[in-house]
Amino acid sequence: MYTLHDSRLSGNAWKVRILLSQLGLEYRRITHVLADNTSRTPEFLAMNAAGKIPVLILPSGEAIPESNAILWHLAQGTPLLPSGFDQIRVVQWMFFEQSEVLKAFSAARFFTSIAKKEEEKKVELAAWRTQAAYVLRTLEQHLASLEFVALNRYTIADLALYPYISMAEQGAIDLRPFPSVRSWVARVEAQPGWVPLIEQ
Ligand SMILES: N[C@@H](CCC(=O)N[C@@H](CS)C(=O)NCC(=O)O)C(=O)O
């Protein structure tokens, strides 16, 4: 059985929960309240020196931090992670997500809708939203003629990009001018096994 260290609202942990569901893998959740700093205890830091969730514990006891490393491990040998040169297209977009998307979209969402510190973080929010607009323009152009980001079918590259982009509006990042991005979000949500952020 797998164990997933997550938090209730984390988009990075959501990626992993979607994939576990899509692959039909059973797991138990250890859901942290990040404000309580339980991801900074010596025990947790021994699993992930960065002190962040998600961390997936494999049935062997091995711990994997970093959402995209977890996706990579779980998807190996499945159609969601192709082999050969196609794999480069997948990893290319997974790096794009970590370098260009994650910080801007997650921080804008956190300070707008979760911590609700829009006034205090005004300057940073403007910079994150400018970066987000650049990302959305890039994806809009890329997805204008493609159904999925890496290949002509759903892969873990789509899954890596999906959570924070789909929640952009929680960071007051407007998705309305990006119809191809919105259609892609809908296509990802239509994949068998997709689960919502908060399950009833
Ligand atoms: N690059 C990491 C980022 C993980 C991350 O930022 N996790 C956040 C929650 S989404 C976290 O644990 N924040 C708590 C903290 O930094 O103390 C990944 O993709 O998994």
The ligand as an SDF file (V2000), in Angstrom:
LIG
                    3D

 20 19  0  0  0  0  0  0  0  0999 V2000
    8.4470   21.4520   -6.2590 N   0  0  0  0  0  0  0  0  0  0  0  0
    7.6050   20.8550   -5.2450 C   0  0  0  0  0  0  0  0  0  0  0  0
    6.8600   21.9670   -4.5300 C   0  0  0  0  0  0  0  0  0  0  0  0
    6.1320   21.4250   -3.3170 C   0  0  0  0  0  0  0  0  0  0  0  0
    5.4540   22.5440   -2.5480 C   0  0  0  0  0  0  0  0  0  0  0  0
    5.6500   23.7390   -2.8020 O   0  0  0  0  0  0  0  0  0  0  0  0
    4.6500   22.1530   -1.5410 N   0  0  0  0  0  0  0  0  0  0  0  0
    3.9270   23.1040   -0.7310 C   0  0  0  0  0  0  0  0  0  0  0  0
    2.4420   22.7790   -0.7500 C   0  0  0  0  0  0  0  0  0  0  0  0
    1.7830   22.8080   -2.3780 S   0  0  0  0  0  0  0  0  0  0  0  0
    4.3990   22.9910    0.7090 C   0  0  0  0  0  0  0  0  0  0  0  0
    4.6570   21.9090    1.2060 O   0  0  0  0  0  0  0  0  0  0  0  0
    4.4770   24.1360    1.4010 N   0  0  0  0  0  0  0  0  0  0  0  0
    4.7570   24.1430    2.8080 C   0  0  0  0  0  0  0  0  0  0  0  0
    6.0240   24.8250    3.1500 C   0  0  0  0  0  0  0  0  0  0  0  0
    6.7490   25.3040    2.2450 O   0  0  0  0  0  0  0  0  0  0  0  0
    6.3020   24.8790    4.3380 O   0  0  0  0  0  0  0  0  0  0  0  0
    6.6440   19.8340   -5.8770 C   0  0  0  0  0  0  0  0  0  0  0  0
    6.3290   19.9670   -7.0700 O   0  0  0  0  0  0  0  0  0  0  0  0
    6.2230   18.9060   -5.1800 O   0  0  0  0  0  0  0  0  0  0  0  0
  1  2  1  0
  2  3  1  0
  2 18  1  0
  3  4  1  0
  4  5  1  0
  5  6  2  0
  5  7  1  0
  7  8  1  0
  8  9  1  0
  8 11  1  0
  9 10  1  0
 11 12  2  0
 11 13  1  0
 13 14  1  0
 14 15  1  0
 15 16  2  0
 15 17  1  0
 18 19  2  0
 18 20  1  0
M  END
$$$$
